[in-house]
Amino acid sequence: MHADRTNRTMMVLFALLLIAVGLDAGAASIGAYGTHTQHSLLMANPTGHFIGSNGAWLWPVAAVAALIIALLALRWLLALLFSTDRSGDLVIRSSSGAGRTTLANGALTDAVVGEIEGYRGVNSARARLIGDAEDPELVVTAGLEESADFTALRQRIETEALTHARQALGNMALPTQLDLTISTKKASRVT
């Protein structure tokens, strides 16, 4: 289960429930259910009387429904906390097909981050490989100084760091996403 999709679905369902409750209360207040509901007291409601007279079977049903909701909420929470779209270790196959090398995901991303953070004008960098280990995508975020030449840094990152990552994987068609942000702090390293 993908956490973002689950999160959006649950939020839409919760919003629809709240909208329905609000519309129902608004309809009752303008007399859509008759003048009796429009002018009745909040505490003198037929729902409360129904619950009081049918409590023998209603409360166990409510408990089961609450348990189901709690289990769904726990599943949702676990999906949010532990799901990841990060790829696993990468398998690099030789061109002859005779052998293969396994490259740890972190080794490649650490090398890309280290190279980018060494560029003049870059404050920080983050990289991650997402998707399937057989067909990953490299996502890089770099924080640049306000005074940096953005065009030159973008070009340098694309032609050097991202090209080196593609060469390391033996995949010159590796899809990449580069996000550049502006930061007010100065870079700690300059080369």
N, C-alpha and C positions, 0 to 999 in steps of 0.2 A: 504494500500500500504506500503510495507516495504521499508524504506529509503535506505538501502544499495543496494538492488536490483535495485531500481529506479535510484540511483546515478550511478551505474555501467552501466546500460542500456543507460542512457543519455550521459555519457562520451564516450561510444563505438560509439553511433550514431554521436556525434560531431566529434570524431576522424575520422570516416569513411567519413564524409562530407569534412573535411579538406584534407584528403588523396585524395579524388576525385577531389577537386579543384586544388590541387598541381599537380596531374597527368594530368589533363586537360591543365593546363598552360604549363607543360613540353612538352606535346604532341604538342601543338601549336607552341612552340619555336623550335622544331626540324622538323617542317613541316608536321606533321601528317594530318593537315587539308588543305594542299596545300601550295605552296610557297607564295601565297598572304598573308596568316596569318603569316607566318614565318618572313616576312620582313615588315609587316605593323606597323604603329606607334600605340602606346598605346592609344592615345586620338582619333585616327581616326578609331574607331571600329564600326562594324555594330550593335552591341548590343545597343550602345548609340543612334544610329539613330532610331532603332526600338522603344526604349522607348520614344524618343521624338515624333515620329509620332503616337504612340498608347497610349499616356498618359491619354486620356479621360477615358478609361476603365481600364488601367493597374494600375494606382495609387490607385483607390478604392480596387482593388484585393490585391495589396500589403499591404494596410492598414488592410484589414481583415486578411491576413496571419500574419502580425506583431502582431495583437491582439491575434490571436490563439497562436502564439509563446509566447507572454507575459503571457497568462493565463497558458500555460503548464509550463513555468518557475516559475510562482507563485505557482502552485501546487507542483512542485518539491521542491521549497524552503520550503514550509509549511511541506512537508513530511520529509525533512531533520531536520527541527527545532523541530517539535512536535511529530514525531513518536517515539515510544519506544517499546522495546521488554520486558519491565519489567512486571512481573506478578502483579496482583492486590492482595487484601487481601486474605489470605489463609484460607480455611475452613478445620478444623480438626474435623473429625467425630469420635465419640466414637466407641469402638469395638463392643458394643452391638447394635449400630445403633439408640439408643434412643435419643441422643442429638448431638449437634455440637458446636464447638467453632470457632470463627473467630479471626485469628491472623493477626495483621497489618504487612504488608511486611517489613516496617522499623524496627519494634520491633525485628524481628528475625535477620535481617542483622546488626543492631546496636549491638546486643548481641554477634554475631559472631566476629565483628570487635573489640569490647571491649576486648573479651577474647584473640584474637590473638595478639592485640597490647600489652597485658600484658606479653607476653612471652619474655624472655631474648633473645636479638639479633634481635628483630623485630622493625623496625622504624615506619612503617605505615601499615595499612591494609584497604582494601575496599571490600565490599561484595554487591551483588545484586542478586535478584531472577529474572530469566527471564523465558519466556514462559507462558504457560497457568497456571492460578491459580490452576487448578485441577491437573496439572502435571508439577510443576515448576522444574527449574534447578538452583542450587546455584553456582554462579561464585565468587570466592575469589581471590584477588590479595594482596600479602604481600610483602612489601619492607624489605629486610634483610640487616643487617650490613655486611661489607666485612669479618669480623672476625667470623661471626656466623657459627655454625655447620649446614649446609644446610640439610643434611640427617636427623639429629635429629629433626630439626624444622619442616621439611615436615612431618615426622612421627607423631610428636606431634600435628600438626594442623589437620592431618587426623584422628588420633585416639581420640583426645579430642574435639577440636572446631567443626569439621564437624560431629562427632558422636553426640555431644550435639544438633546440629541443626537438625539432623535426628530424634533424640529422641523427640525433641520439636514438630516436625511435625507429629510424629507417623509414619514416613515413613523411614525405615532403608535402602530402596533402592533409596533414593533421589539422582539423578545424580548430581555430583559436578565437577567443573573445578577449579583447583588450579594453579595459576600462581605466581611464586616466582621471584622477581627481586632483584638485588643487589643495595644498596644505599651507598653513602659515608658518610652520616650524621649519628650521633649517636642517639640512641633511647632516648626519653625523659623519659620513664618509664621503670623500670626494676623490675621484681618480682623473 
